[in-house]
Amino acid sequence: EVLWPVAEAMRAQVLQSRVIHTDDTPVRVQDLEKKRTTRKAYLWPYVGDPDHPYIIFDYTPTRDREGPEAFLAEFTGTELRPRFLQCDAYPGYNGLFEKDRYCLEVACWAHARRKFHDARTSDSIRAHYAITLIRELYDIERGAKPCGDAERLAMRQELAVPKLAEIEAWLIKTKAEVLPKSPIGQAVDYALANWKALERYTGSKWYWAYAANTSTRQSSKHCRNVTSTPRQEGVLIVSRYPISGARAHKLSYSRGLARAVVKSPGGPVAVYTVHLASGSTSKRAVQAKQVASIVRRDGTRSVFVTGDMNDQPGDRPIRVLRQVVKDSWSAVGKGSGATRNSRIDYVLYRGTAKPQSARVIQSWVSDHRPVIARFSVN
């Protein structure tokens, strides 16, 4: 009772926002009618815009539409000044988007991406390609986030609108190629059915954030030709340049090393990627020796070894690998001192490739420090 006026004041502030982000989260609660049992209920976070930076959680015993409709009853706009609600495609929101309310739907790309993420096991190539295209939208937004309103809107119009046109064309083409009930077919249908709402953010100057209570995973950028090793090996290579061949080497302890020959503008390069075992340095040392032996025999002029090594730069498995390859970040990288000591992801190289730059980025979903490196190849 003491805090209720504060919650009401925060709710009033959130409802003054031009755009609100929401989603529903299932929670287990005690069932007062049945002792020692629980039942499912829901929390609905409502996130205000930067001018009204508050988050309110609304509790409902069910997922019925009455919950969001009651909370957002006053969230209406005008023809000249509409409001925006960013959410998933839950039908319970539909009543909020009736024409006379002037409240427009902004769909969540994280929800659309999740459908393709779930389709990876049945159609890896198409699913990863879609994830890569969506990742490029994320990159644009990350670059636009610190900008002013006018510049952010201009960046969306200049960079995101053409990318969205490319994605839409690919979705329409793919829809005709896949079974509608397959996971990839359902992912395509979800995106196309919500397309107008998915692209609406490009006409706005406000931050594009994912709807509340969503998460994303990183994917490789600029994928054009995707080659995948057998799924049980647990590794994948993606490239913006043509791939002329690929194979998977099995390592000890149920791990794999993928190899692909990529036709770069400077000539063919061999690219390896690996995910060394977690939890045991001795196992990783064995795997590192196997990787080093394979890479040492590779006659390609430029060779790259990338991946999650699960070891820091001074650890034994990395020392084994560095007997045959060099570390791009150690050569030309820039980053914090902590990065040097804590990172476990690497872009290693040997041969004629010359590193030009290397930087470390923060992962969205873990404590990893992925490395992005640029090379000249001749």
C-alpha positions, -999 to +999 in steps of 0.1 A: +000+000+000+029+024+008+045+019-027+012+018-047+012+056-053+048+054-066+038+025-090+008+045-102+029+075-109+054+054-129+025+038-148+012+073-157+047+083-169+050+052-191+016+058-207+028+092-218+055+076-239+053+080-277+064+043-280+060+015-254+077-019-256+060-049-241+059-087-239+045-114-216+065-136-193+051-168-177+057-172-140+047-199-115+026-187-086+010-205-057-025-217-063-045-206-033-074-230-041-051-261-042-027-264-014+010-272-022+005-266-059+014-239-084-001-226-116+010-205-145+004-167-144+019-138-164+039-107-159+037-080-186+066-055-186+058-021-201+089-001-210+087+036-216+106+056-242+138+077-234+117+106-223+097+084-198+124+059-187+103+036-164+094-001-165+062-013-150+053-050-145+016-058-146+005-092-132-024-111-147-036-146-138-041-156-175-028-145-209-062-132-220-063-100-240-081-082-212-047-078-194-029-056-220-061-039-231-068-028-195-033-015-189-030+003-223-066+016-224-054+052-223-025+046-247-040+063-278-028+089-303-041+111-330-040+111-367-011+136-367+006+121-337+001+084-335+015+062-307+036+030-312+035-003-294+063-027-300+054-063-293+052-098-307+024-110-329+002-122-300-035-117-312-044-103-278-029-070-289-050-066-320-077-046-303-052-020-294-045-013-331-080-004-342-080+025-365-097+050-343-071+045-315-042+057-337-019+032-320+004+015-345+021-019-342+059-021-344+068-058-346+099-072-329+127-084-351+140-106-322+108-126-323+110-129-361+147-140-359+138-166-333+117-185-358+147-188-381+169-197-352+146-226-344+146-237-380+184-243-381+181-280-374+159-287-404+171-262-430+205-249-419+215-230-450+183-209-454+180-204-416+215-191-412+212-169-443+181-153-428+198-148-394+227-132-412+205-107-430+187-098-398+221-094-381+229-066-406+198-047-394+211-051-359+245-037-370+228-006-385+209+000-353+240-004-332+256+023-352+226+046-351+220+043-313+244+071-302+232+095-330+208+123-327+171+119-337+175+133-372+207+114-380+192+082-367+162+085-389+184+093-419+206+062-412+175+040-411+163+054-444+196+052-461+209+018-448+180-002-433+153+004-460+174-011-488+183-040-466+147-046-457+138-047-494+165-074-499+151-094-470+115-091-482+125-102-517+143-132-503+113-141-481+089-140-511+113-161-532+119-186-503+082-189-496+077-205-530+105-230-524+097-245-490+069-265-474+045-241-456+043-264-425+081-268-422+099-248-396+116-226-422+082-222-440+066-211-408+094-186-401+090-171-435+052-169-431+056-152-397+079-125-411+058-118-442+025-118-422+040-091-399+061-073-426+044-039-424+049-038-386+085-052-389+096-024-413+077+004-395+106+013-373+125+028-402+100+057-404+107+066-368+135+086-351+132+067-318+155+040-306+146+006-321+148-018-292+136-054-291+103-060-274+107-065-236+118-100-225+135-111-257+170-122-263+192-125-294+222-146-304+250-134-326+254-147-361+281-141-387+279-111-410+275-107-447+267-144-454+262-151-492+274-186-496+270-209-466+288-242-462+280-263-431+300-292-416+279-322-405+257-310-377+271-333-350+305-317-354+291-285-339+309-260-362+299-239-392+317-216-416+299-187-434+314-165-460+305-135-482+327-149-509+322-182-529+332-214-511+348-240-534+349-269-510+345-279-474+351-308-451+349-317-415+377-333-395+367-352-364+387-345-332+388-363-299+361-359-273+332-354-298+345-322-313+351-312-349+372-290-371+356-275-402+377-265-432+365-245-462+384-230-492+371-195-498+377-177-531+387-142-518+395-113-541+432-119-532+431-156-540+419-188-524+423-190-486+418-220-463+395-212-433+392-235-403+369-231-373+368-251-342+352-252-307+375-268-283+361-288-253+350-270-222+359-280-187+392-298-193+425-281-203+441-315-210+413-324-235+417-291-252+455-296-254+449-329-271+425-313-296+449-283-301+477-308-311+453-324-336+443-290-351+480-280-353+489-312-371+461-307-397+469-270-403+506-276-405+500-299-435+478-274-453+495-261-484+472-232-491+491-199-492+469-182-466+454-202-437+431-190-410+420-208-378+391-193-359+368-202-331+362-206-294+393-221-279+380-219-242+415-209-232+433-176-225+463-165-246+489-179-222+473-213-216+488-245-229+463-253-258+469-218-272+507-222-269+504-254-289+484-237-317+508-208-318+535-231-329+519-232-363+498-200-365+500-164-353+474-144-333+459-115-352+449-096-321+484-099-306+499-086-339+477-055-346+448-056-322+435-028-301+415-032-269+416-031-232+443-048-211+416-070-196+408-083-231+443-096-236+440-117-204+404-129-206+394-135-242+390-171-254+380-164-290+406-161-317+414-153-353+448-171-360+466-171-393+497-183-412+511-179-447+510-148-469+480-132-452+490-099-435+468-086-406+457-050-411+436-045-380+419-064-352+394-055-326+374-072-298+337-067-294+314-075-265+291-104-270+254-098-264+248-132-249+279-143-230+312-132-215+330-140-247+351-114-265+348-122-302+376-109-325+371-092-358+402-090-379+410-076-414+437-090-436+453-084-470+457-115-490+478-120-521 
